[in-house]
Each structure stands twice: as C-alpha cells, then as structure tokens.
Amino acid sequence: MSRRRFLQAAPAALVAAPAVVSAQPAIRWRLVSSFPKLLDTIYGSAEMVAQQVAAATGGRFQIQVFAANELVPPYGVLDAAREGTVECGHSASYYYIGKDPTFAFDCAMPFGLNGRQQAAWMADGGGLALMRELFAGYNIVNFPCGNTGAQMGGWFRREIRTVADLRGLKMRISGLAGQVVSRLGVIPQQIPGADVYPALEKGAIDAAEWVGPYDDLKFGFYKVAPYYYYPGWGEPGAQVSIYVNRQAYDALPVEYRHVLEAACAAAHLGMQARYDARNPVAMKKLIDGGAQLRVFPRDILLACQKETFALYREIAAANPQFRKVFEPWNRFRSAQHLWTRIAENSVDAFAGRHPVE
C-alpha cells in the first residue's frame, strides 16, 4: 500500500479490522521506547499505537510498551529492534547518526522541513521509500509515528548575543545540529532527557535543547537555565518512528500489517495535534514561572545556516547513501519553502501582527 493510500484509508482500516482479523492468531510483541513515561506526548505515541492495534484486532495483537531503561537504554532502541531482542522500537532516528548521518532525514534536519513538510516528504515526496531503503540495511521496517512540530532553540544559563559567545559552551543538543554548532565552538553533549536537568543544575552543561514548552515545563529547565531561545533552527519538525524487526514483520498476517500501519498513522497525526494544543498553555506557565524568552541574534542564525549547508555538502561528498537522499530532499525543501513563504507564512505573519481578542 502506498503511503498516500494508507493515510486516506487509516480510519476505515481501524474500524473494519476486527471482523477481518478475528480468525487470526494471537500475537504478543514488546516495544522499547527511547523516551520516559513522563513525556506523555512522545512516549504516548507508542502507547497509542499499542492501544489502536489491540482495539482493531479484538485484543488478538498485543504490543507491550516499555519506557527508556526498562529493557534497553534510550539510545539502544535501534539495535534492539535490529537484532530481534524485541519485536519493535520507538525512537528519534537522529540519535543514530553515529551509524550513518542519513538517519537524520528520518527525524530532523537543521534548517530543513517543518512538521507538515516532513509529513508531505515522507507520504508523497519519496521520503518513505528512501528511508525504507536505509532501514532495510539494519533489518528494520520503519513507520513514521509522530512529530513534535517546530521546537524551541534551547535553555541557556546566560544570554547569547554573538557568535563568539558560543565558543566553549557545553550544550546538550541532538542530531546533526550538534555537529553544526561544534563548527562554531560549541561542545555538544548527547544526554538523555531525564539527565538534562541535573546536568544543567550542577553546571556540567551550560545549555540544553529538548523539545518545546509542554515537555520542557515538565522537566523544569527554566529553574536552572532561565533564557529560552528561539527559533529551533536545529529541529523545525522532528519526527519519531517505529522500528519493526524485519523477521517479526514478515511473520505477521497481512491483516495485522495493515492494522499496524494504520495505527502508526493515527499516532503520527495525534502526536503533533497534542503538541499544538498544549504548547501555548505551557508557554504561558513558563513565562509566569520566570522563563525569559530570547530570539537568537540574526548573526548567529546566519552562521548556523552557513555551517549547516557546508556540513551537508561535506557529508554528501563522502557518503553515497546520504547524497542519494540529500539531493531529492533538498529540491523538495526548496520548493516547500517557496510555497510556504507565499501561502502559510504570509497569513500567519499578518495574523500575528494584528491579533484580535
């Protein structure tokens, strides 16, 4: 089934499935997530998949969800699914750029696609086929399973006014964005979400990006690093994914495969909807609690953008797999940004400048 047909058919598939699968075998899977239960939006998308699968199969296909560190560490999810330690995993693919930087396309690229554009690229722009080819080399069938939407730029213990202020800064930052800022003197740190607050509190790091207001409020970052910067150029639309072990997937009845795909699509839509609904309320609470909003100076954004595309060109020259994805992705990105500037951005900018109570 094509991604577009699947998205159109997902609601009907979830309703009709019980009658179709009632004669199918009972199956029990384990799913390991990179995220703690505290993050009911990200972690919750995996739980939504499990709930939808069970409901659509009359309980005959059950997926038990395990939070980070319950069975495997946060960054061990891909290997656990690849090796068949568990049947499936739930993670942010840019955690695995150490294996291949091409994984970042499945999650978030600095100065790349926003949430809607990422969904369009995956569903109708050729992105899913390219990512499936990458994951096939790791014995995995991947499914998009949520997006955070545009993230914030991060929490800083002190204000950042110039590019020079970045030099020597120890910052928790994920994906290729960490490699970008390292070119400007930042010392990137890869730290799981649950460990970020203690690191900021003790001064082991100077800054940290996580997601956005709703999740950041839960962690209380504003109490130890009050300067909250935007825009989140490093993650304009971060997608999370479900990784299914190839052998486990092949052993599923065809009806169950369709149910799983439809459940992932429902969770994908639901996750960003929850963030969009909850972030504005959380932002107000953060500001009331003492968070100080700051916009990244233009010089810093320009420097980050310049280094981002220099990095992309360097990786593409050395990595054929990355180049194979980057070239069509970049054409898609350019077309999307032109259209978004004409359509979405213009009406949003007007509404923002002229609010009506």
BELCOR-V549869 format. One record per backbone hydrogen bond with DSSP energy under -0.5 kcal/mol. CO is the residue of the C=O (numbers start at 1). NH is the residue of the N-H. If there is no record, write none. Layout:
co: {CO | CO}
nh: {NH | NH}
This chain:
co: {2 | 3 | 4 | 5 | 6 | 9 | 10 | 11 | 12 | 13 | 16 | 16 | 17 | 17 | 18 | 21 | 27 | 29 | 30 | 30 | 31 | 32 | 35 | 36 | 38 | 39 | 39 | 41 | 42 | 42 | 43 | 43 | 44 | 45 | 46 | 47 | 48 | 49 | 50 | 51 | 52 | 53 | 54 | 54 | 55 | 57 | 60 | 60 | 62 | 63 | 64 | 66 | 67 | 67 | 72 | 73 | 74 | 76 | 77 | 78 | 79 | 80 | 80 | 80 | 87 | 88 | 89 | 90 | 91 | 91 | 92 | 93 | 94 | 96 | 96 | 100 | 101 | 102 | 103 | 104 | 104 | 107 | 109 | 114 | 115 | 116 | 117 | 118 | 119 | 120 | 120 | 121 | 121 | 122 | 126 | 127 | 128 | 129 | 130 | 131 | 132 | 133 | 134 | 135 | 135 | 136 | 139 | 140 | 141 | 143 | 146 | 149 | 151 | 154 | 155 | 156 | 159 | 162 | 163 | 164 | 166 | 169 | 169 | 170 | 170 | 171 | 171 | 172 | 174 | 175 | 175 | 176 | 177 | 178 | 179 | 180 | 181 | 181 | 182 | 185 | 186 | 187 | 189 | 189 | 192 | 193 | 193 | 195 | 196 | 197 | 198 | 199 | 199 | 199 | 200 | 206 | 207 | 208 | 211 | 212 | 213 | 214 | 215 | 216 | 216 | 220 | 221 | 221 | 226 | 226 | 227 | 227 | 228 | 229 | 229 | 230 | 231 | 232 | 233 | 235 | 236 | 237 | 238 | 240 | 241 | 242 | 242 | 243 | 243 | 244 | 245 | 246 | 247 | 248 | 249 | 253 | 253 | 254 | 255 | 256 | 257 | 258 | 259 | 260 | 261 | 262 | 263 | 264 | 265 | 266 | 267 | 268 | 269 | 270 | 271 | 272 | 273 | 274 | 275 | 278 | 279 | 280 | 281 | 282 | 283 | 284 | 285 | 286 | 287 | 291 | 292 | 294 | 297 | 297 | 298 | 299 | 300 | 301 | 302 | 303 | 304 | 305 | 306 | 307 | 308 | 309 | 310 | 311 | 312 | 313 | 314 | 315 | 315 | 318 | 319 | 320 | 321 | 322 | 323 | 324 | 325 | 326 | 327 | 328 | 329 | 330 | 331 | 332 | 333 | 334 | 335 | 336 | 337 | 338 | 339 | 340 | 343 | 344 | 345 | 346 | 347 | 348 | 349 | 350}
nh: {6 | 7 | 8 | 9 | 10 | 13 | 14 | 15 | 16 | 17 | 19 | 20 | 20 | 21 | 22 | 24 | 62 | 64 | 87 | 88 | 66 | 90 | 68 | 39 | 40 | 43 | 44 | 45 | 45 | 46 | 46 | 47 | 48 | 49 | 50 | 51 | 52 | 53 | 54 | 55 | 56 | 57 | 57 | 59 | 58 | 60 | 27 | 62 | 29 | 65 | 31 | 33 | 70 | 71 | 69 | 76 | 77 | 80 | 81 | 82 | 83 | 84 | 85 | 86 | 245 | 32 | 243 | 34 | 93 | 241 | 95 | 96 | 97 | 99 | 100 | 103 | 104 | 105 | 106 | 107 | 108 | 239 | 112 | 118 | 119 | 120 | 121 | 122 | 123 | 124 | 125 | 125 | 127 | 128 | 130 | 131 | 132 | 133 | 134 | 135 | 136 | 137 | 137 | 138 | 140 | 139 | 246 | 142 | 244 | 242 | 240 | 238 | 232 | 229 | 208 | 227 | 161 | 165 | 166 | 167 | 169 | 171 | 187 | 206 | 207 | 173 | 189 | 209 | 177 | 178 | 179 | 180 | 181 | 182 | 183 | 183 | 184 | 186 | 185 | 168 | 188 | 171 | 173 | 191 | 195 | 196 | 197 | 199 | 200 | 201 | 202 | 203 | 204 | 205 | 203 | 157 | 172 | 155 | 152 | 216 | 217 | 218 | 219 | 220 | 221 | 223 | 224 | 225 | 228 | 292 | 156 | 229 | 294 | 153 | 154 | 296 | 233 | 235 | 111 | 151 | 115 | 239 | 148 | 145 | 91 | 143 | 244 | 89 | 245 | 141 | 249 | 250 | 251 | 252 | 252 | 256 | 257 | 258 | 259 | 260 | 261 | 262 | 263 | 264 | 265 | 266 | 267 | 268 | 269 | 270 | 271 | 272 | 273 | 274 | 275 | 276 | 277 | 278 | 279 | 282 | 283 | 284 | 285 | 286 | 287 | 288 | 289 | 291 | 290 | 293 | 228 | 230 | 300 | 301 | 302 | 303 | 304 | 305 | 306 | 307 | 308 | 309 | 310 | 311 | 312 | 313 | 314 | 315 | 316 | 317 | 318 | 318 | 319 | 320 | 323 | 324 | 325 | 326 | 327 | 328 | 329 | 330 | 331 | 332 | 333 | 334 | 335 | 336 | 337 | 338 | 339 | 340 | 341 | 342 | 343 | 345 | 347 | 348 | 349 | 350 | 351 | 352 | 353 | 354}
